[in-house]
Amino acid sequence: MEAYYQALATEIVSHCPADFREATLSARMDEGASEFSLRCVAGNGEVVKPRVGGLSAANVDGALADLQEHWPSGRFSTCVFTLKADGDFKFNVGYDD
């Protein structure tokens, strides 16, 4: 699973300001695809919401689909990946009832 987290982190870092403090990727998973948004907090506190498209979006979709497929407690419907500038991260999932 570490490779999937790394793939997400790589795409996030490539879209955030170089001095970002924290970035959050929020996603809703559907059959074979995801809808997601990215929110970055720059070093000065400014919030940036970059658009992720093209190959980067496909890479994020792929990593999320792989995580969902291999998730130990079943397929999740939502997830939030929070990445700190020092590399620490959290990955939280949710399930629709």
Contacts in CASP RR format, 6 or more apart in sequence:
PFRMAT RR
TARGET T0000
AUTHOR 0000-0000-0000
METHOD contacts of the structure
MODEL  1
MEAYYQALATEIVSHCPADFREATLSARMDEGASEFSLRCVAGNGEVVKP
RVGGLSAANVDGALADLQEHWPSGRFSTCVFTLKADGDFKFNVGYDD
1 67 0 8 1.000
1 70 0 8 1.000
4 63 0 8 1.000
4 64 0 8 1.000
4 66 0 8 1.000
4 67 0 8 1.000
4 70 0 8 1.000
5 63 0 8 1.000
5 67 0 8 1.000
5 81 0 8 1.000
5 89 0 8 1.000
5 91 0 8 1.000
7 59 0 8 1.000
7 60 0 8 1.000
7 62 0 8 1.000
7 63 0 8 1.000
8 25 0 8 1.000
8 60 0 8 1.000
8 63 0 8 1.000
8 64 0 8 1.000
8 81 0 8 1.000
8 83 0 8 1.000
9 83 0 8 1.000
9 87 0 8 1.000
9 89 0 8 1.000
10 59 0 8 1.000
11 52 0 8 1.000
11 56 0 8 1.000
11 59 0 8 1.000
11 60 0 8 1.000
11 63 0 8 1.000
12 23 0 8 1.000
12 25 0 8 1.000
12 38 0 8 1.000
12 40 0 8 1.000
12 81 0 8 1.000
12 83 0 8 1.000
13 20 0 8 1.000
13 23 0 8 1.000
13 83 0 8 1.000
14 56 0 8 1.000
15 38 0 8 1.000
15 40 0 8 1.000
15 50 0 8 1.000
15 52 0 8 1.000
15 56 0 8 1.000
16 23 0 8 1.000
16 38 0 8 1.000
16 40 0 8 1.000
16 42 0 8 1.000
16 48 0 8 1.000
16 50 0 8 1.000
17 40 0 8 1.000
17 42 0 8 1.000
17 43 0 8 1.000
17 46 0 8 1.000
17 48 0 8 1.000
19 42 0 8 1.000
19 43 0 8 1.000
19 44 0 8 1.000
19 85 0 8 1.000
20 40 0 8 1.000
20 41 0 8 1.000
20 42 0 8 1.000
20 43 0 8 1.000
20 85 0 8 1.000
21 41 0 8 1.000
21 42 0 8 1.000
21 43 0 8 1.000
21 45 0 8 1.000
21 84 0 8 1.000
21 85 0 8 1.000
22 40 0 8 1.000
22 41 0 8 1.000
22 82 0 8 1.000
22 83 0 8 1.000
22 84 0 8 1.000
22 85 0 8 1.000
23 38 0 8 1.000
23 39 0 8 1.000
23 40 0 8 1.000
23 41 0 8 1.000
23 82 0 8 1.000
23 83 0 8 1.000
24 38 0 8 1.000
24 39 0 8 1.000
24 80 0 8 1.000
24 81 0 8 1.000
24 82 0 8 1.000
24 83 0 8 1.000
25 36 0 8 1.000
25 37 0 8 1.000
25 38 0 8 1.000
25 60 0 8 1.000
25 80 0 8 1.000
25 81 0 8 1.000
25 82 0 8 1.000
25 83 0 8 1.000
26 36 0 8 1.000
26 37 0 8 1.000
26 39 0 8 1.000
26 78 0 8 1.000
26 79 0 8 1.000
26 80 0 8 1.000
27 34 0 8 1.000
27 35 0 8 1.000
27 36 0 8 1.000
27 37 0 8 1.000
27 60 0 8 1.000
27 64 0 8 1.000
27 78 0 8 1.000
27 79 0 8 1.000
27 80 0 8 1.000
27 81 0 8 1.000
28 34 0 8 1.000
28 35 0 8 1.000
28 36 0 8 1.000
28 77 0 8 1.000
28 78 0 8 1.000
29 64 0 8 1.000
29 65 0 8 1.000
29 68 0 8 1.000
29 75 0 8 1.000
29 76 0 8 1.000
29 77 0 8 1.000
29 78 0 8 1.000
29 79 0 8 1.000
32 61 0 8 1.000
32 65 0 8 1.000
33 61 0 8 1.000
33 65 0 8 1.000
34 60 0 8 1.000
34 61 0 8 1.000
34 64 0 8 1.000
34 65 0 8 1.000
36 52 0 8 1.000
36 60 0 8 1.000
36 64 0 8 1.000
37 49 0 8 1.000
38 49 0 8 1.000
38 50 0 8 1.000
38 52 0 8 1.000
39 47 0 8 1.000
39 48 0 8 1.000
39 49 0 8 1.000
40 47 0 8 1.000
40 48 0 8 1.000
40 49 0 8 1.000
40 50 0 8 1.000
41 47 0 8 1.000
41 48 0 8 1.000
42 48 0 8 1.000
52 60 0 8 1.000
64 79 0 8 1.000
67 79 0 8 1.000
67 91 0 8 1.000
68 75 0 8 1.000
68 76 0 8 1.000
68 79 0 8 1.000
69 75 0 8 1.000
71 93 0 8 1.000
76 93 0 8 1.000
76 94 0 8 1.000
76 95 0 8 1.000
77 94 0 8 1.000
77 95 0 8 1.000
77 96 0 8 1.000
78 93 0 8 1.000
78 94 0 8 1.000
78 95 0 8 1.000
78 96 0 8 1.000
79 91 0 8 1.000
79 92 0 8 1.000
79 93 0 8 1.000
79 94 0 8 1.000
80 90 0 8 1.000
80 91 0 8 1.000
80 92 0 8 1.000
81 89 0 8 1.000
81 90 0 8 1.000
81 91 0 8 1.000
82 89 0 8 1.000
82 90 0 8 1.000
82 91 0 8 1.000
82 92 0 8 1.000
83 89 0 8 1.000
END
